[in-house]
C-alpha cells in the first residue's frame, strides 16, 4: 500500500514559524511524529492533522483532472470539471423562490456550483470581517448553516481568510460560463 501525499501550504512562513515555536514551548517533552504533524496542521489553521488530512482528501479529486485552459488554477479546473456535468435547472432545486440556498447538495458535483451563487453576492476587492462575510452568506441561504458555507467557500478557494480568521476577501476569478445562467437566475430571484 502506497503512502498518501498531502500537499502542505503556508501563506506566511513567519506566522508558521511563530506558531510552531509557541506550540513547541508548550510541549514538556520533545514532540513525536504525530505531535509534530498536529503542530504543523494547527499552525496553518486546522484543528489537528486529521482535520487537515480530511480537508485535503476532500479536495484532492478536484486537482486530478487538469483543464487545458488554465492548468494552474485548481478552483477553475474544479468548477469546469464539475459544472460541465451539472444541469443548471437541476441545481435550482436547492434554492427557494427568493433565490436562497435552502439545502446543501448531497452530491459532491453540485456543491461547488451552488457556492458560486454565494460567491457572487460577496463584494469584490474588499477586506471583510467574519461578521460581514456571515451577513452576505446569510442573505443567500436559508438552510441555517452559514458556518458550513463559509468554510466551503474557503476550501474551494472562492474566499480567502487570514490564519486568525479576522479578515476575509473574495478571490477574484472568472465565473465558469456553464454557471452563468444559474447565478443570474438565483440572483434574479433574490432581486424580485
N, C-alpha and C positions, 0 to 999 in steps of 0.2 A: 504494500500500500504506500503510495507516494504521500509526502508531507505537503499539506496545503500551504500556499503562499498568500500572505495578507499584506498588501501594499500599505505602507505607513507614510503619512504626510503630516508635517507640522507646518502651519502657516508662518510661525515666528519661532526661529530656533532659540532666541534669547528667552522667550517665555517658557519654552520647553525645558531649557537648562535650569531656569529658576524653579520651575515646578519639580523637576527631578531632585534638585538639591534640597528643597524643602521636605519632600517626601522621604529622602534618604536620611535626613536628620531625625525624622520621627521614628525611624526603624531602630530597634535596640540591638539587632544583630545584622550581619551582612545579608542583604536580601538574596533569596534564592531565585531560580529561574522564573517560577510562576509569579513571585512577588515583583520581580523586575518587569515582567510583561504587564502586570496590573498597574505599576507605576507609570510606564510609558503610555498606556491607554488613558489613564487619568490625566496625564499631562496634556493630552490633546482634546480633552473634554468628554471622555466616555466614563461610565461608572467603573468599569474594570475591563480586563482583557476579553472576557466572554461577551460583554456588550459590544466591544469593538469588533470582535470576530463575527457576531451575528449580523451587525450592520454591514460589514464588508461582504459577507456571503450573500446578503440580500441584494446588493447592487452588482455583484460580480458578473451575473449573466448579462447585464447591460453592456459590459465592457468587452464582451467576446465577439460581437458582430460589428466589425468596423464598417462605417459608411464611406463610400468613395468620395463624398462631398467634403467632409471635414473630419479626417481620422483622429485628430487630437481632441475633439470636443466630445467628451463622454455623454454629457446630458443631451446634446443634439443627436448623437448616434442613438441613444436610448429612445428619444422621442420619435425619431424617424422609424426605427425598428418597430416600436410598439404601435405608433399611430397608424402605420400603414396597414395594420391588420384589424383595426377597430373602426367600426362604423359610427360616425358622429351621432346619428339618430339613436343608435343603441345606447350611447353614453348619456343621452338626455334623460334616461330613466332614473339616473342617480340625482337629478335635480328636481326641485319643486317648481311650482308655477311662477315663483318670484325669482327664479334663477339661482337659488341657493343649493349648495350640495347637501342633500338630505341623508345620504348613506355612503359609507366608504366602500368602494368596489372590492369584492372578494377576489376578482380576477386581477392578477398582477399586471396584465397587459392593459388594464383600464385605469390603473391608479395614476400613472404619470399624466395621461391625457386630461383627467379631471383636475389635477393640480395646476395645469396651465391656466385654468379659468380663475383660480385664486391668485396666481402669479400676475395675471393681467390687471387685477384690482389694486395691487400694491404699487405705490408711486415709484417712478424710475429715478435713479441717480440721487437718492436721498438717504441719509442715515436715519434710522428709525429705532426707537426704543422697543423693548419687548412688548410693552403695553400697546404701542401704536400698531405694531405688526399684528398682535392679537385682535385689535379692533378691526383692522382691514380683513383679517381672516373671518372673524365673526360675521361681518357683513355678507360674506359669500357662503356661509354654511349654516345649516340648521340641525346638523346631527349632534351638536353639543360637545365636540371634542376638538377644540381649536389647537390643543397642545399636540395631538397626533398630526394634524395637518401642518403645523409649523415645523415640526420635526421632519416630516416627509419632504417639505419644500427645501429644507436644508440638505437632507440626504440625497435628493435628486438634483442638487446643485442649481436650484432655481432661486435660492435665497442663501446669503452668507451671514455668518454671525461671528463675533469675536469670541475668543475662548471663554471669556467670563459671561457671555450671553447678554451683554448690555447693549450692543449696537448690532443692528441687522441692516442688510442692504439687499435690494433686489439685484440679482445677477442678470445683467443685460445680455440678451441673446435673441436671435430671430425666432419668432413663433413658427413652429413647424406648419407648413402650408396645409397639411392634412387636418390640422386642428383649428384652422381659421374659422370655419363655419360653426364649429362647436362653441368657440369663445364668443363669437358675435351673437349667436343665439342666446347663450346664457346671460351675457351682459345686457342684451336687448330686453330680456325678461325682467331683469332687475331694474332697468330704467323705466319700464312700463308701469 
